[in-house]
Amino acid sequence: MKVSDAVTTRKTMRAFRADPVPEETVREILRLAARAPSGGNVQPWRVHVLLGAARDELVARVAAARKEFPMGEAPEYHVYPPDLTEPYRTRRFRVGEMMYATVNIPREDKAARIRFFSRNWQFFDAPVGLIFTMDRQMQQGQWADLGMYLQTIMLLARQYGLHTCPQEAWAVWHRVIRSYLDVPENEMIFCGMGIGYADETAPVNGLVSERAPLEEYVTFHSAIAGTV
Ligand SMILES: Cc1cc2nc3c(=O)[nH]c(=O)nc-3n(C[C@H](O)[C@H](O)[C@H](O)COP(=O)(O)O)c2cc1C
């Protein structure tokens, strides 16, 4: 598979088939993903792989916790800046609207939107769930490293015919995850990720998110600044 094919065919899938993913495949992806770069080769990532009954148990614990906190607790970090400004705000809004349009859930139908969103906490039925944590001492540079690691996993998944769903939605269940997976207090729970075979027939997986044109965010410099 060409790198560009992995990049262009990777997209967030939100419906997976039940077909199991061999543990060995997940190991292989993680072994290779470890080649992701990190500043100072710090390799700040930590990963929990949830398969079979272990995965189902997390899903069940969150379902039980929802009786007290229907939408989870405040995450340990700001998933988005508290006052996201333009153009980022509109981009975020648009992808949400586009996603709910694929499943015919209008803005007014809050209950249906919540029902759909809460499928995050079932890994959208993906048979493999990953939880990513990182030591709290880490700084911006290491968050970037973690992001590169996530993308490396997602691109490698494509080579095995697998798709992924990166999920910050798990951040609101840090207490449940911490106690279940015995995550030490010095680690922050960043996000989850579902991995599996996409249900290509599911309308939500038809979503192709937009991207801003290069001109909006790239500046090419060819002459020495200030001389033209
Ligand atoms: C770190 C990270 C966390 C994300 N968390 C969620 C999530 O909790 N639920 C979800 O449905 N999508 C989540 N997404 C997917 C984004 O919405 C998606 O990447 C973006 O809209 C671009 O679409 P694409 O991935 O299909 O190209 C997340 C993406 C990233 C990179």
The ligand as a Gaussian input file, in Angstrom:
#p B3LYP/6-31G(d) Opt

LIG

0 1
 C       -7.376000      12.819000      19.044000
 C       -8.691000      12.676000      18.352000
 C       -9.836000      12.420000      19.082000
 C      -11.075000      12.251000      18.450000
 N      -12.178000      11.943000      19.207000
 C      -13.335000      11.597000      18.588000
 C      -14.437000      11.096000      19.346000
 O      -14.399000      11.004000      20.568000
 N      -15.535000      10.700000      18.682000
 C      -15.631000      10.781000      17.317000
 O      -16.669000      10.383000      16.772000
 N      -14.613000      11.266000      16.575000
 C      -13.468000      11.655000      17.174000
 N      -12.390000      12.095000      16.435000
 C      -12.493000      12.111000      14.974000
 C      -12.538000      13.517000      14.378000
 O      -13.823000      14.040000      14.493000
 C      -12.092000      13.383000      12.908000
 O      -10.753000      13.005000      12.870000
 C      -12.249000      14.680000      12.122000
 O      -13.599000      15.071000      12.055000
 C      -11.720000      14.503000      10.696000
 O      -12.369000      13.429000      10.055000
 P      -11.613000      12.142000       9.530000
 O      -10.869000      11.531000      10.666000
 O      -12.715000      11.225000       9.039000
 O      -10.690000      12.560000       8.436000
 C      -11.167000      12.340000      17.046000
 C      -10.007000      12.622000      16.315000
 C       -8.791000      12.782000      16.948000
 C       -7.568000      13.052000      16.132000

